[in-house]
Amino acid sequence: MFEAACDILAAAVIVYDKNDCLVFASRQVLRYFPIPADTLKAGTRLRDVLGAIFDSGVRYGIPPEQRHKAVNREEWISNRISAHWREQYDAVERLGRDRWIHFRKRRLPNGYNVTTLVDVSEQKKQEEQWRSDLERIALTEEILETLPSPVIIKDRSLAYIAANRAFCAIYDVNADGVLGRTVWDLADAENAERIERSDRAVLETGEPFSVPEHVIRADGSDLYVLTRKYRIGAPGHHALVTVMEDVSALVAGDKAVSDDEDAFLRVPGGFVEAQNCFDPVHDAERRLLLDQMNPEELRALSGKRVLIATPNPRIEEILVGEFKARGADCCAVRSVGEHDAFLALAARQGLALDAVVIDANMPDHEAIIDNGRGIATRVIAPDGIGPDFMRGLVEQHELLSENQSPLGDIVTPVSLTDDWYIATDISTMLPGAVGDIEVLVAEDNQINQFVFSQILEGMGISHRIAENGEEAVMLWRKHQPRLVLMDISMPVMNGIDAAMEIRAAEKLTGTHTPIVAVTAQALNVDMQNCMDAGMDDYITKPVSPDMIEAIYRRYAIPQPEKSVA
């Protein structure tokens, strides 16, 4: 039965008495040591067994740094016997190149010694493989982090799973602000749709994709890149790698290039707008200009030569970029004199223009409407676009008091997922009539966001999700919800600071929005901090439908007034 148990456990067992004579040895021992079978007979001395193991060429128990040295037979046997006489001894020894044995020895109170040997080669190989993989991953991450070109990796659902330092620098965020999100969180809808379309094409077909792109960094500077996309991984586990080669110096002319190198800059349509840090003011200006032209005119620009006449550098930048993105060969002039000189030079070179777009604010622009050359002209009236565009927009819709907005800074940065908007004066509205959503949830964890959404949708409650405290304050200003569920620990701005900012704004309006803290654990210090910040209550994670319903009924549903008969 002992032999059968050893076979089942795949372990070798050796038992010695208090005189170091062999009592029992399972046949599994011969799997580990190539010694004669009669050596394992009962009564054999431990010294003789160890001598046979040494003579077979096995030298376990020797430190790696001493394995290349000559080993004295008697000294090795003495060291092994001393290990057997310890009360307990555990060690993993390497018997061969790819074989590891776990020795476990126990000296019982009656003097008997029980030794077990278990082959842990597969476990050690896995550990070494894991260690090697971790080292390789760390090296790969270090390489990616030091690359000057932005590199990102997306999974099959096109969510970011890796982003190096150069890519994060575009948005002035750390990797945690990018990972787990999609391009819809980082770019405006039009560009996000275009980018996702090419991403899916690469994932589905495996065909590499490249495009020259113009990116606007968070600091407002321009970044020109050649974006290349590749599919990697095995079927069913594909990922998308995007490499953005910075060619800003070449585009700006700061770096000399040969004819071969310059070829990639001469692309049809020029650099397209890419995953830009969405600028609502720039987008408003762009829409204001494009809305003055018919969609048919914009679609017909491909392959046309178009001249833009405007003294406004901002208009020039927007229209030249938009027209080139639609396939037009486009440039600009800033005065009537430049316009006439340009047309004269084009005529001498035999180049025919298809259209001239004229800024109505350019002095003496009437003189070039009828150019006498048969070139179609289009007049636009882009009033206010330029450095004072935002100021003029705010003044036009000014609803603030003489001193300060009742809700603080009315021009609040908008979430990348929100449309740009102009806030209205809510101080003249009744608190109960202000909100257009019932519950605002501030939660950065995607799983918890999904849980909250499922619960609130199941209850038929309109809601919005904010991913950090700063976005929560912004959405509160915009939507004025009936109830705020505020996670305490969030990036950018935590829940405590967000609640304090909301309460400070409410002091100017006389309103009060119930704010309920959502915490991972109900510690007294956390609860006190929440109350000090002006929160009304708290709940702990994980949340449940009953918990949310109780909080909603308590704070969001108006309570009927009681009368005394």
C-alpha positions, 0 to 999 in steps of 0.5 A, a space after each residue: 500500500 505504501 508503494 501504491 501511495 508513492 506511485 499515485 503521488 509521484 513521490 519517492 520516499 526513503 525511511 531511515 531508523 535512528 541508526 541511519 539504516 534503511 527501513 524502506 525505499 520506494 521504487 520511485 527513488 530509482 527515477 531520481 538516482 541511477 544507483 543499483 536496485 540492491 542498494 535500496 534493500 532494508 538495512 543498507 546504511 545511509 552512508 552506503 546509499 549516499 556513496 552510491 549516489 555520488 559514484 553515479 555522478 549526481 552531485 546535488 546540494 552543491 552551490 552553483 558557484 562551486 559546481 566547477 570545482 572538484 568535490 571530495 567524496 567523503 566531505 560531500 557524504 558528511 554534508 548530506 548526512 548532517 542534513 539528514 540529521 536536522 529536525 527538518 530540511 527543505 530544499 529544491 536541488 538541480 539534478 541535471 540541466 533541466 531537472 529539479 527535485 524538491 527534498 523534504 526531510 523530517 526527523 521524528 522524535 523517535 529518531 526515524 527519518 522520513 525523506 520525500 523526493 518530488 520532481 518539480 521540473 515543470 514548475 521550475 520551468 514555468 517559473 523560469 519562463 514567467 521570469 523570462 517573460 516578465 523581464 522581456 515585458 519590462 524590457 519591451 516597455 522600457 524600449 517603448 517608453 524611450 522611443 521618441 515616436 508615439 506608439 499605442 496598442 489597442 485590443 480587439 474592441 479598439 480600447 487602448 491597452 498600451 501607450 508610451 510616454 510620447 503618446 501620452 505627452 500629446 494629451 499631457 496625461 499619464 498612461 492611466 488617463 489613456 488605458 481602457 479608453 477609446 478614440 471616441 474619448 480622445 477625439 471629436 466624433 468626425 475624426 474618431 469615426 475616421 480613425 476607428 474605420 481604419 482600425 477595424 479595416 486593419 484588424 479584419 484584413 491584416 493589411 497594414 495602413 498608413 496615413 499622414 496626420 496633423 495632430 494638435 497637442 494639448 499645449 496647442 502646438 502642431 504635430 505632423 506624423 506618419 501614422 502606420 497601423 499593423 495587426 499582430 497576434 494569433 487569430 482570435 487574439 489580434 491586437 492593433 499597433 499604431 506607430 506615429 513617426 514624427 515628421 514635424 521638423 520636415 514639414 516645417 522645413 527645419 530639417 533638410 530632406 532629399 527628393 526621396 525623403 520628401 516624396 512622402 510629404 507630397 500626399 494627396 490632400 496633405 495631412 489629415 486631422 487626427 486624434 487631436 486634443 479636441 478644441 471646442 473653440 477651434 471646432 466652432 470656428 471651423 463649423 462657422 466657416 464651413 456652414 457658409 459653403 454648400 455641401 456640394 461645393 465642399 464635396 467638389 473641391 477634390 482636384 481643384 485649385 483654390 485661392 483663399 483671399 483673407 487678411 485673417 491668419 486664423 481663417 487662412 489656417 482653417 480653410 487651407 487645412 479643410 480644403 487640402 483635407 478634401 483633396 484641393 490644391 490650396 493656398 492663400 493671399 492676404 491683400 488685393 495686391 497679393 491676389 493680383 500678383 498671384 493671378 498674374 504669375 499663375 497666368 504666366 506659368 499656364 496654371 488655371 485656378 478653379 475658384 477664389 474664396 474671398 473674405 468679406 472683411 478684407 479691405 477693397 475685396 469688391 475689387 477682386 470679386 469680378 477678376 475678369 479672368 472667368 474664375 469663379 468667386 465665393 464671398 464668405 463673411 466670417 465675422 469675429 473669427 480670430 484671437 477675439 472669437 471666444 471673447 465676442 462669443 461670450 459677450 454676445 451671450 453674456 448672462 452674468 452679473 456684473 461681478 461674477 457668474 453664479 456658477 463660477 467660471 461660465 466657460 467651463 472646459 467640456 468633456 471630450 465626449 460632450 458637445 461644446 455648449 454655451 451655459 445659460 444663466 440658471 440663477 433665474 430658474 427655479 431649482 426644481 426646473 433646472 436639471 435635465 437629468 436626475 442622477 449624476 454618477 462620478 465613478 472612474 472604474 469602468 466596471 462600476 460605471 457599468 453597474 451604476 448604468 444597469 441599475 439606473 436604466 433598470 429603474 428608468 432614471 436618466 443619468 450621466 457618468 463622469 470619469 473624474 471629479 473635474 468632469 463631475 463638476 462640469 456636468 453638474 454645472 451643465 445638467 443640474 441633476 437632482 442627485 449626485 453619487 460621488 466616488 471618493 477616490 478618482 483621478 484628476 480631482 477626487 470626490 471630496 474636492 469636487 463636492 467642495 467646489 459644487 458647494 462653493 458654487 451653490 452658495 451664490 445661487 441658494 440651491 442645494 444638490 444632494 451629494 451622496 459619497 460612494 466609498 470602498 469602506 466605511 471608515 470614520 475618517 472618510 465619513 467625517 471628510 465627506 461630511 466636512 466637504 458638504 456631502 449629505 450621506 454615504 453608501 459603500 461598495 458594492 452597490 445594489 439596486 435596493 441601495 440606489 433606490 433607497 438613496 434616490 427615494 430619500 434625496 431625489 424624489 420631492 417629499 409631500 408637505 405635511 399639514 397640521 389640521 
